[in-house]
Amino acid sequence: MLAPVSITSSVPEPITPDAPLVLRRPLLTQQWLDLTFVHWAADPATVAELLPAGTVPDTFDGVTYVGLVAFRMHRVGWLGLPGVPYLGSFPETNVRLYSVDAYGRRGVVFRSMDASRLVPVLLGRLGFRLPYVWSRMSVRTGEDTVGYTSARRLPGPRGAYSRLVVRPGERIAEPTGLEHFLTARWGMHKPTFGDAGFLPNDHPRWPLHRATLVECEENLVGSAGLPAPVGDPVSVLYSPGVPVRLGRATAGPPRR
């Protein structure tokens, strides 16, 4: 039985399938393509110490989740400039948790972010203080499946890897409350000086498909400091992708 924990003294913002704010002057633009979301249930008390100060686990019916999300980053662009075709396009696989801060903002916390381009990895680590790591990766689309591989290079731990193969099904007409909770996340929390910084994003509503997990071999979750998943995931989803805009990170109360 998973033990529930309280969220915050503030009421968390509602879960909305559409972005609550439109970013008029985004810091970054990009596309997230061929995404697979694999999720396992987790005890909030177990993951709480892995979140930035100022945040606690976000929960759905008293349970929080660990996500393994594999996709293609495509044409990252800065300050409205056209996306970069080579350095801005690469496979990525993230281990993420679900968070809410004292102001009620729901977000994700990345425990690891494997990417195949060294320059974006260095920019992400040095410029945004995000846990990017350099890995050998691929995304391959078959006749009815999508496969993702990742093998850690630097900074390690060496031997961290993942191999996912999914078979997307029909598009979901109306996602469940849990499916919205796991995918409609309009920002990330990350450590900053004395508080949790919040970096917002916006994008069109996800086109989601339920998917069959054909193959899953990985130790990225364990390498991110979390208990290794036990049993089948509770949710496997696929999306062909969306265009995304990211804003500037802020600390303190939200700016409306």
N, C-alpha and C positions, 0 to 999 in steps of 0.2 A: 504494500500500500504506500503510495507516494504521499509524503507529508506536505500539506499546504503551508505557505507562509503568507504573511500580510504583504500588500503591495507597498503603499506609501500612505502618508496622511492625506495626500491629494487624490482626488478621483482620477483614474487614468482616462485619457481621452478615448472617445468611442473608436471602435475598429471600423474603418470606412474603406470600401473597395476603391474609392477614388481619392487622390491626394487632397488633403484638406487645404493646402496652400499651393499656389502656382508660383514658381520661381521665375520672376521676370528677368533677372540678371544672373543666370547661373554661372558658377565658377567653372564647372566642367559639364560637357555634354558627351554622351556615349550611347552605345547600344548594347543591351544584354541579350544574347541570342542563344537558342538551343539550350535552354535551362532545364536541369533536372533538380528537383527538391526532394531529398530523402530525409525523413524525420523520425526520431525516436523520442519517446516520453522520458522525462528526467525528473528527479526529485528537486524542487526548488532549493531546499536546504543544501544540497550537494553542489549546486552551481553558483550559489550566492557569492561565495568568496572569490570567484573568478571574474566578477563584474567590476567595473570602475566604481570608485567611491562616488556616492550620490545616486546610485541606481540599485535596484533590487530586481529579482527575476519577475518577468511578466508571466502571467499564468492564464490558462483557459480551463475553467472548471477545476481550479486548484492544482493544475499540472503545468509544468513548463516543458520545453522541448530543446533538443540538440539537433541542429540542421547540418547536413552535408549537401552543399549546393555547388553543382558543376555547370559551367556554361562557357560561352565564347564572349569575351569582351571585344567590342568592335568599334574602331575609329574614335578613340578618345580625343576630344578637342578642348581647348582652354579658352575661356572668356569669349565665347561665341565664334571663335575661329574654326575653320573646317577641321574635321577629325583627321588624325594622323593615320595613314594607311598601314604602315608596318609596325612601328613602335607602339601605336595605339590599338593594335589588334592582336589578341593572344588568348589562349585558353586560360581559365582560372577555376580553382576549386576552393571553396571556403568552408570552414567549420564555424558555425555561429550559434549564439545564444540569444534569448529574448529578454528585453530589459524595459523598465519604466523608471523615470526619474521623479524627483520631488515635485516637478511641475506637471506631472501627469503625461509627459511625452513618452509614447511608446517607440521603441527602436530595436535595433539588433546590436550585438557586440560580437566582433570578429575575434575568434581565438587563433585562427591561422588563415592565411590567404596565399595559396600557392599560385604562382603565375609563371609563364614560360619566357617572358622578356625581362632581361636583367635591368635595363634602364628604368622601366616603370616600377620594378621592385624597389630599386634604390630610391626613386622619388617618393614612393608610398611610405617607405620606412623613415626616410630623413625629413620629408616635407610634411607628412600627415601623421607620423607616429603610428602607423598601422602595421600589423604583424605580417607583412608580406614576406614571402620566401621564394627563392628561385628554384624552379623545378622543371624537369623534362616532362612535357605534357602533350596530349593529343585529344582531338574531338573528331570522331568518325561517324558519319551517318550511313547506315546500311539501308536495305530495302524496306525494313519496318522497324529498325532499332537505331538507337543512338548510343555510342560508346565513348567513355572518357577514361583516360589513363593519366596518372601523375606519379612521378618519382622524384623525391626531394633531392636537391643539390646543395644549396647554401642558404642560410647558415645551419641548417639541420633541424632536428636530428636526422642524420643520414639513415636511410632505410625506411623513412616515412613514405607511404605510397597509398594510392587508391586505384581501383579499377571498377567502374560502374558500367553496366549495360542495361538500358531500359527499352521497353516497347510501349510507345505512346498509344493511348486509346482515343476514343471520341472526345471531342471538346465538351467541357462541363458547362451546362446551361446556367446553373446557379450553384456556385460553390457553397459548401457548408460553412458554418461559423468557424470551425477549426481551420478550414482551408483559407479563409480570409485572414484569420489570425496569423497563420504561418507565412503568408505571402504579401499581405497589404501592410508593409512596414515602411513608414515614410521618413526614415532617418536612421542614423547610427549613433550610438554613444561610444565615446572613446576617452581615455584619461586626458585630463588637462590640469592646469594649475589650480589645485584646491577644489575642483568640481568636475563633474562629467561634462565634457563638451558634447554638443549635439550637432551633427552635420545632416541637414535635411535633403530630401530628394523628392522629385515628382516624376510621374510617367503615366501613360494611359493605363486603364484598367487591364489587369493581366488576362490574356487569353490562356486559360488553363485546361489541361487534359489530365485525367487520371492515367497512371502508367503502371505497367507490370515491371517489377525489378527482376531482370533476367539473371544478372550477376552482380554481386557486391563483395569485393575483397578490399579491405582498407584497414589502416591503422592510424589515419590522420586524426580521428577523434581522440584516441588514446594519447597520441603525441601532443595534442593540444591541452593536456592536463585533465581530461575528463575520463570517467569510467568508460571502458570499451562497451559499445552497445551490445545488449543481450537480446536475442530473439529478432523477429521480423520487425521492420519499421512500421509505425502506425500510419504513415502517409507517404505516398510516392506520387509526385506530380511532375508534369512536363509542360513547358511553355515554349512556343517558337520565339518569343522574345518581345521586347518593347524598347523604344527610345527613352533615354533617361537624362534628367538634368539634376546636377548636384549643386547645392548652395554652399556658402561659407560656414565653417564651424563656429558656433557660439557657445558661451558658457552663461549660466544664469537663466532668468526667466525667458520664455519665448517672446520674440518680437512680432507683433501683429501689424 
